[in-house]
Amino acid sequence: GPCTECSCSSVKEADKNTSKIKKKECGDQSFIPKIFFGTRTHKQISQITRELKRTAYSSVPMSILSSRDYTCIHPVVSGSGSSRNEMCVELLEGKHGKSCLYYHGVHKLTEHHTLQSAHMMYQAWDIEDLVSLGKKLRACAYFAARELMVGADIVFCPYNYLLDPQIRESMEINLKGQVVILDEAHNIEDCARESVSYGVAESQLRAAREELDFMVNNNIRQKDHEPLLAVCCSLT
């Protein structure tokens, strides 16, 4: 209900005006923003969801976005180390005549949470809870978390999911009009720097230089390739 006992009651009228504007923008349908809660590590997400369970908001629909390193349950892909993403994509695309049966079972996980919510049994959960349930139902926890994000009121994720534009795009995260909370925000600078940084090996630079040299010598878009060639040469 509306606040009456605390200082925020004084801004009640301002809130009403804001909600009217949002309703007009959304065609008279009230817009309810999601809360995106960013943390530095996955371990911190576990701590926060544990605290959420102890509050009156434990039954609020939620989701946790994390990498395949934490959520993949495919016996072959999950044990493949650094090539998890590539192997997952190959299975989804049906390369080599194989597909991921866990991906096709995503609806089992999402329907389980929908059913719990309908019976007022919904409780805050952690990544380990979702993975454990995924193994039990033979359903992919990684894609289930993304599906659950659509109907979630609060979404937990590491910083880079909110700061890195490429990850935001791939995870279909739209922050416009949403509420963003950054835990321990003094770590944001390092994460932001990392999001726009890229590592390249000397062998890659030399290969690029050779290709660009070929382009310039054969008069292929010379104006575009000459400055790039100069950059590669100066770096090597």
C-alpha positions as CSV (number, residue, x, y, z in Angstrom):
1,G,0.0,0.0,0.0
2,P,1.0,3.7,-0.2
3,C,3.5,5.0,2.3
4,T,2.1,7.0,5.2
5,E,4.7,6.7,7.9
6,C,7.9,7.6,6.2
7,S,9.4,10.6,4.4
8,C,8.7,9.2,0.9
9,S,5.0,9.9,1.4
10,S,5.8,13.5,0.6
11,V,6.7,12.6,-3.0
12,K,3.5,10.6,-3.5
13,E,1.9,13.3,-5.7
14,A,5.1,13.5,-7.9
15,D,5.0,9.7,-8.3
16,K,1.4,9.8,-9.4
17,N,2.2,12.4,-12.1
18,T,5.2,10.3,-13.2
19,S,3.0,7.2,-13.5
20,K,0.4,9.1,-15.5
21,I,3.1,10.1,-18.0
22,K,4.4,6.5,-18.3
23,K,0.9,5.2,-18.8
24,K,0.4,7.6,-21.7
25,E,3.7,6.6,-23.2
26,C,2.8,2.9,-23.0
27,G,-0.8,3.3,-24.3
28,D,-2.5,3.5,-20.9
29,Q,-0.7,0.3,-19.8
30,S,1.3,0.8,-16.6
31,F,5.0,0.3,-17.2
32,I,6.7,-1.8,-14.4
33,P,10.5,-1.6,-14.7
34,K,12.7,-4.5,-13.9
35,I,15.5,-4.3,-11.3
36,F,18.9,-5.3,-12.7
37,F,21.2,-6.0,-9.8
38,G,24.8,-6.2,-10.9
39,T,27.6,-7.7,-8.7
40,R,31.3,-8.2,-9.1
41,T,31.3,-12.0,-8.8
42,H,28.9,-15.0,-9.1
43,K,29.7,-15.8,-5.4
44,Q,28.2,-12.4,-4.4
45,I,25.0,-13.3,-6.3
46,S,24.7,-16.3,-4.1
47,Q,25.1,-14.2,-1.0
48,I,22.5,-11.7,-2.2
49,T,19.9,-14.3,-3.2
50,R,20.4,-15.9,0.3
51,E,19.5,-12.6,1.9
52,L,16.5,-12.2,-0.5
53,K,15.1,-15.4,0.8
54,R,15.0,-13.9,4.3
55,T,12.9,-10.9,3.2
56,A,9.2,-10.3,2.5
57,Y,10.2,-10.2,-1.2
58,S,11.3,-13.8,-1.4
59,S,8.4,-14.7,-3.6
60,V,9.1,-12.0,-6.2
61,P,9.8,-13.5,-9.7
62,M,13.5,-13.4,-10.4
63,S,16.3,-14.7,-12.6
64,I,20.0,-15.0,-12.5
65,L,22.1,-14.5,-15.6
66,S,25.4,-16.3,-15.7
67,S,27.8,-17.9,-18.1
68,R,27.7,-21.5,-19.4
69,D,30.7,-22.1,-17.1
70,Y,28.2,-22.1,-14.2
71,T,25.0,-23.4,-15.8
72,C,25.8,-25.8,-18.6
73,I,24.7,-29.4,-17.7
74,H,25.5,-31.1,-20.9
75,P,28.0,-33.9,-19.9
76,V,30.3,-33.3,-22.9
77,V,30.1,-29.5,-23.3
78,S,30.3,-28.8,-19.5
79,G,33.6,-30.7,-19.4
80,S,35.1,-29.1,-22.5
81,G,36.8,-26.1,-20.7
82,S,37.3,-23.0,-22.7
83,S,35.4,-24.2,-25.8
84,R,32.0,-24.5,-24.0
85,N,30.5,-21.6,-25.9
86,E,31.6,-22.8,-29.3
87,M,30.4,-26.4,-28.7
88,C,27.1,-25.2,-27.4
89,V,26.5,-23.1,-30.5
90,E,27.5,-26.0,-32.7
91,L,24.9,-28.2,-31.0
92,L,22.2,-25.5,-31.3
93,E,22.9,-25.2,-35.0
94,G,22.8,-29.0,-35.4
95,K,26.3,-29.3,-36.8
96,H,27.6,-32.8,-37.2
97,G,24.0,-34.1,-37.0
98,K,23.8,-33.6,-33.2
99,S,21.6,-31.4,-31.1
100,C,21.3,-30.6,-27.4
101,L,18.4,-32.5,-25.7
102,Y,18.8,-30.3,-22.6
103,Y,18.1,-27.1,-24.7
104,H,14.9,-28.7,-25.9
105,G,13.8,-29.2,-22.3
106,V,14.1,-25.6,-21.3
107,H,10.3,-25.3,-21.1
108,K,10.3,-27.8,-18.2
109,L,12.3,-25.5,-16.0
110,T,10.3,-22.3,-16.9
111,E,7.0,-24.1,-16.5
112,H,8.1,-25.4,-13.1
113,H,8.7,-21.8,-11.9
114,T,5.5,-20.6,-13.4
115,L,3.6,-23.3,-11.7
116,Q,5.2,-22.5,-8.3
117,S,4.4,-18.8,-8.8
118,A,0.7,-19.6,-9.6
119,H,0.4,-21.6,-6.4
120,M,2.1,-18.9,-4.3
121,M,5.0,-21.3,-3.6
122,Y,7.6,-19.3,-5.5
123,Q,10.9,-18.8,-3.5
124,A,14.1,-17.0,-4.3
125,W,16.7,-19.3,-5.8
126,D,20.4,-19.5,-6.5
127,I,22.4,-20.7,-9.6
128,E,23.1,-24.0,-7.8
129,D,19.3,-24.5,-7.2
130,L,18.5,-23.9,-10.9
131,V,21.3,-26.2,-12.1
132,S,20.3,-28.9,-9.7
133,L,16.7,-28.7,-10.9
134,G,17.9,-28.6,-14.5
135,K,19.8,-31.9,-14.0
136,K,16.7,-33.4,-12.4
137,L,14.4,-32.3,-15.3
138,R,17.1,-32.7,-18.0
139,A,16.6,-29.1,-18.9
140,C,19.2,-26.4,-19.8
141,A,19.6,-24.0,-16.9
142,Y,21.5,-21.4,-19.0
143,F,18.7,-20.8,-21.5
144,A,16.0,-21.2,-18.8
145,A,17.5,-18.3,-16.9
146,R,17.2,-16.2,-20.0
147,E,13.6,-17.2,-20.5
148,L,12.8,-16.4,-16.8
149,M,14.3,-13.0,-17.3
150,V,11.3,-12.0,-19.4
151,G,8.8,-12.3,-16.6
152,A,11.2,-11.4,-13.7
153,D,10.9,-8.4,-11.5
154,I,14.5,-8.6,-10.4
155,V,17.4,-9.9,-12.4
156,F,20.8,-10.7,-10.9
157,C,24.0,-10.7,-13.0
158,P,27.7,-9.9,-13.0
159,Y,28.7,-6.3,-13.8
160,N,29.8,-7.1,-17.4
161,Y,26.3,-8.2,-18.4
162,L,25.2,-4.6,-17.9
163,L,28.4,-2.7,-18.9
164,D,29.5,-4.7,-22.0
165,P,27.4,-3.7,-25.0
166,Q,28.1,-7.0,-26.8
167,I,27.0,-9.1,-23.8
168,R,23.9,-6.9,-23.4
169,E,23.0,-7.5,-27.0
170,S,23.6,-11.2,-27.0
171,M,21.6,-11.6,-23.7
172,E,18.8,-9.3,-25.1
173,I,19.1,-6.9,-22.1
174,N,17.4,-3.6,-22.6
175,L,18.2,-1.2,-19.8
176,K,16.0,1.7,-21.0
177,G,13.6,2.7,-18.3
178,Q,14.8,0.0,-16.0
179,V,16.3,0.2,-12.4
180,V,20.0,-0.6,-12.2
181,I,21.7,-1.4,-8.9
182,L,25.4,-1.9,-8.8
183,D,26.8,-3.6,-5.7
184,E,30.2,-2.4,-4.6
185,A,30.3,0.1,-7.5
186,H,33.9,1.2,-6.8
187,N,34.8,-1.9,-8.9
188,I,33.0,-0.6,-11.9
189,E,36.0,1.3,-13.3
190,D,38.0,-1.9,-13.8
191,C,35.1,-3.8,-15.3
192,A,34.3,-0.9,-17.7
193,R,38.0,-0.8,-18.8
194,E,38.0,-4.6,-19.3
195,S,34.8,-4.4,-21.4
196,V,36.4,-2.1,-24.0
197,S,39.8,-3.8,-24.0
198,Y,41.0,-6.5,-26.3
199,G,44.0,-8.8,-26.3
200,V,45.8,-9.7,-29.5
201,A,48.9,-11.9,-30.0
202,E,51.9,-10.8,-32.0
203,S,51.4,-13.7,-34.5
204,Q,47.9,-12.3,-35.2
205,L,49.3,-8.8,-35.8
206,R,51.8,-10.2,-38.2
207,A,49.2,-12.2,-40.1
208,A,47.0,-9.1,-40.3
209,R,49.9,-7.1,-41.6
210,E,50.6,-9.6,-44.3
211,E,47.0,-9.6,-45.5
212,L,46.7,-5.8,-45.4
213,D,50.0,-5.5,-47.3
214,F,48.5,-7.8,-50.0
215,M,45.4,-5.6,-50.2
216,V,47.4,-2.4,-50.6
217,N,49.8,-3.8,-53.2
218,N,46.9,-5.1,-55.2
219,N,45.1,-1.7,-55.0
220,I,42.1,-3.1,-53.1
221,R,40.5,-0.2,-51.1
222,Q,43.9,1.3,-50.7
223,K,42.7,4.3,-48.7
224,D,41.0,2.1,-46.1
225,H,43.8,-0.5,-45.8
226,E,46.9,1.8,-45.7
227,P,46.1,3.4,-42.3
228,L,45.3,-0.1,-40.9
229,L,48.6,-1.4,-42.2
230,A,50.5,1.5,-40.6
231,V,48.8,0.6,-37.2
232,C,49.8,-3.0,-37.5
233,C,53.4,-2.1,-38.5
234,S,53.7,0.3,-35.6
235,L,52.4,-2.2,-33.1
236,T,54.6,-5.1,-34.3
